[in-house]
Amino acid sequence: MTIAGTTLDRCTRCGLCLSSCPTYLETRMEHDGPRGRVWTLLAAVRDGDAPPTVDPTFWDCTGCGLCVAPCPTGVDLPAELDSLWSALNRGGPAADPGPPRPPASAAERGLEAVRAQAVARLRRLDPELPEASGPTAGAGPLIAFSPYLTALRPDAPARARRLLTALDGGGGPTEGHEVWERWAAAACGLLADDGRPADDRRAVEALRRATPGGSTVVLLDLAASRLAAVLAPAGVEVLPLPRYLAQRHPGRWRFEPATGTELLDTAVPEDDWYAPLLDTLPEDHPRPVLLPRRYAGVAGRDLQHPRTVASLRRQAEGKGRWLDGRGLLTADPRSLARHSTARFYLEGLHHD
Amino acid sequence: MTPTSRGPGHGRLPAAGFELCHGPRLVGRPAGAPARQAPPAPGLAAFAAEARELLGAERVLTDPTTLGLHSYDASLDSRRPDAVVVPRSGDDLRELVLAAGRGSVPWVVRGAGTGYSGGALPDAGGAVLLTRDLDRILAVDPDRRLVRCEPGVVLADLREALAPYGLRYLPDPSSYQVCTVGGNVAENAGGPHALAVGPTSNFVVSLDVVLPDGSTAEFGEEDVWRGGLDLRGLLVGSEGTLGAVRGLTLRVAPEPECSQVLVARFDEQDAAAATVERVLGIGLLPSAIDMITSAYVPGAPVLGDPSLLFIEVEGTAGEVRHQAAALTEAAAQAGGRCELLSSRAFMATRARLVKEKVRRMVTTSGRPCYYLFDAVVPRSRLTTLMAALRRRADQHDLPILNTFHAADGNVHPAPFYDPADPDYRTKLRGFLADVLADCAALDGSLSGEHGVGLEKAEFMPLFHSPRELLVMRGIKDAFDPAGLCNPGKILPEPDPEPAPRPADHGAGAVRGARRAAPGGSPALRVRAGDGAVDIGSPEVSFAAVAHALRDTGLELVHEPLGGGPESSVLTAIDRGRPALRETLAVRARDLVLSAGLAVGRQEVLTVGGSCTKDVSGYELRRLAFGGRGRIGRLTSVSLRLLPSPTDRRSLEVEAADPGQAALLCRELHRLGLPFTALGVLLDRSARVLVTGLLEVRGGTLDEHAARLRTALRHHGFELRACWSPLDSPAVTALAGASDLEHRAGQPWQSVEVLRRLHDAGGPAFASVGPGALWYPRGVVAGPDRPPSCGTSSLGSRVAAAFEV
């Protein structure tokens, strides 16, 4: 990683990112905000050669990405975080270097088991396959979802497929979709987060090869969001399902969430996941309220740095306490494992 | 209301120490040079030890990362501290100031570090004291519309806490989601809403301050009426160089029933600027008028992005409709394409549009960073300044955007640069120097809201005479003789020779350009385009000013209690006479833009300037209100004007006794109608009256009048066409009282004294709003009160600073 080509030196230290950062809102210390993290990286550059000295609180950043939108000059801290983490793990996952992780709650342990199994499965994929059996161009949208969704809502992809088939017409997914979906899951970033940048690169390259130019990719869940950046060089349009429905099929679908979903999960980016759903809610339906930003960090990366894991656990627990049994409408499958009152948005989607 | 503070997890502080990351080698050039560092004070080790003893080691941070992370703010500068200390309370803050004094350690208080002028940077090293944990909202008083809080409260949190009461705090700098109240007070922050209601200073009722010697003092707005100087007004905007605020009381306002923002897009910058003039010319006083210019890239064709004007109006639904229609017409006539938005979306929309423009500029110009600064000219000079900015951009080859508060003439030029260019700092400083010279030549001010800090200290001589600078230095010495409290800010090095002055600049850019004109001030001059009136003689009466303003659509919002139409304006200002319409956010004390002071036999000293927003250096002009000759004989003032109301009606109800009148007042107050004056009056015929004045600027009062009639039909009252404020029963009743006694509190909190006054047959006016009871001194015993700061030795030392 070099500073040339990154966005770090665009930071003018205006501080407009601070109020959007979940870890800054926790402590109100400069160490814990995006501006401080950018400074930390730049200071590492200034102070010279490897290994750079990086403030340990740097790794409390969960890469949720909420700081990107408010930045006037376009500093992309999550991208820098990814690069730094990849570089750190160049030779495979680094040995746990930091302080011991705090004990995880039962929900968190369950989620971590899901993650570990998914990583093991993704590593076994054969990179040669997609070229031979990928989908062909012009056959309707491709749908993509994270391994979390497959593990926690195994029926969700089929449900989404039925909805899209009904709305888009046509006979459903073409041959090769299933293989493509497996590679899309692998390229969602979980391998990178686990400290396996080589496996992640392999998955990204295979996915790009297997994706026909000019196709549209529909994301089913928030944890698959990183595919937008992955597929950008392939000339592919990537849209979250709610945005896709609002753009392509206005008025032909409706959203009727389960009763008691009072709160909306915080999302990245906010607008494309929940805003199109809320726009279709009937006037008399109680409108869910967006969760405070200080809990948005749990929608970020799953970096296995001990500080990041601890930061995620802390925020997830805070969020659970804040929810206090209230219903949560979410596009993040991880919230389904963490909070028993969470409902996946897809369950409320119907076509007319 | 019970004290509040932020949620769990807030106590977590960074662990000291480092971790080595193996792997990435970062190469390239960081944004910004390494922080300059002064050699540590000899007493630093002892200070740090004392601080650790007091707070525990985890609150006294000296590791290089923490020091580096507190070496910057939003300015171009950086200065490295020797320690970062996190006090838990106001008492801790005081102990730390005492300890710093013992060790001769310089210190500076820091909020969120979002200032643009380097105000929170430790120029001389030493300690940075964080207000992070001084973040309690202590009390909300919806009756008096006051909130008491600590300096570390974030503006957004204050908003959230006030919302359930239907109240809001109006100053709103663009960083409001993260900046702190303390930082706002230090810089006298403005923001879009400063147009109609003024900057932070207008809302500060009192400050609880730790002075640089470790003593504490409370400075309140009533000091002026207790015979003191308005040191509160001096402290606000003093950039943390005169003491550390540990608690404050702020005035808040009711949420408007309705508000909307007109967004108008123009192909030409100048057409957008002309619309601002037109809007103010038709008697509207929008709550905000902001503008973002189209990108200007020297040598490149116009980017084709429009200049945007945002105009916000508030009031009842009917008023907003009326004003929005008038605004749309004014903007459309100038070629604007208009769209109406809800105010809820205003800040977010503004931020989004600014961001889009910035990102487009980054792509087009290939320069990824921008430097944003603050400069201000009188409103009538805005288009001249905008042309000058484009010329300077050409001269320095810098692409610029400008996002600013148009109706206050307060611009924020933002030149774009490439941090990889080794000369970028020199270029930016050159551009800054030239633009400031242009502002000086246009009778502008050094800063409208960002403050001087480190960024602009060297330019002070361009805007202030050597004598004015000496007075400021004297004030700094009066508060901080040891020079430990945020040293190095505002004032240039003691020998300010020569002043920065670009070689190519015209004769206007002379040193201390804002000195009084050699011929002296005219007796009475209206500058309608700037929204100001200049008064240069004690002979000029309020009636004369009203006469001079009769065709301008503007008025002076000051009708002195204790005076009358024929009384002298200069005398009323000098004596600090309260106005009838103290309910307005811009009150009598906030009207003074500049003042001429004759001290001894010397040439008149002019303090302040011609701009409606001016935070350049210590705001000496604020001491002129209620100065009573102590800082010099007041020879002239420039006063801010407001648009005249488009409808005005007065209310008069006779009550049986003060108790009944006070209850009616409370009922009226709670209706949320646009009363600019309301109170219980005991007139000279021993009648007890409730008198009020309803006003709107834009539209009519029909809707309000109907609501008033419905709400109070059982009381039987008269809503008159109107008396003018100068002839109001309250002004008339108190006329001729040379000294007024003041008691704080709403009429319903002053019923006992009102009864005694009624029995004594004396006139009195108990005013709603700021909550004050006024009556001629000596009618009944005055209130018990602590010795006023204004008359203390500190006040005397401040007054003595003017004798230079």
Interface residues (C-beta under 8 A of the other chain):
Chain A: M1 T2 I3 A4 T7 L8 D9 R10 C11 T12 R13 C14 G15 L16 L18 S19 E26 T27 R28 M29 E30 H31 D32 G36 W39 T40 L41 L42 A43 A44 V45 R46 D49 A50 P51 P52 T53 V54 D55 P56 T57 P70 C71 P72 T73 G74 S83 L84 A87 L88 N89 R90 A94 P97 G98 R294 R314 G318
Chain B: R6 G7 P8 G9 H10 R12 L13 P14 A15 G17 F18 E19 L20 C21 H22 G23 P24 R25 L26 V27 G28 R29 P30 A31 G32 P34 T65 T66 G68 L69 H70 Y72 D73 A74 A112 G113 T114 R132 D135 V154 A156 S174 S175 Q177 V178 C179 A351 V354 K355 V358 R359 V362 P368 C369 Y370 Y371 L372 P419 A420
